[in-house]
Amino acid sequence: QVQLVETGGGLEQAGGSLRLSCAVSVRSFSTWHVGWFRQAPGKEREFVAAISDDGYKKYYDDSVKGRFSISRDNAKRTVNLQMNTLKPEDTAVYSCAASISSSWDDYYQGIRTYVYWGQGTQVTVSS
């Protein structure tokens, strides 16, 4: 059983920063790709960022490119999402998810690519 737990959410003013962490409990963490998704009220879940199992490939949605940064520490089994220059439209529940798919490189933005999900952490950005 793979478990993911997100921490670091909260309330921040526009222009501020937050750092989310995703702790993954799995033996072979270095073989799993991890993605961050978010869901705002009344909207569908959307892709934010993703990182390959070895940490060399990183992908971002255009809406966060240049503001958010994803990283991982395979020794600590964690994936972090550093969020800078936050905007009110970043307000959402942020969830991390894990994938071991061989086609992850082509479908990293897809929700179905990920088989394990965390419960999510609320991020609220005030204007």
Secondary structure, DSSP 8 states (H G I E B T S, - for coil): --EEEEE--EEEETT--EEEEEEEE-TTGGG-EEEEEEE-TTS--EEEEEE-TTS--EEE-TTTTTTEEEEEETTTTEEEEEE-S--GGG-EEEEEEEE--TTHHHHTT-GGG--EE---EEEEEE-
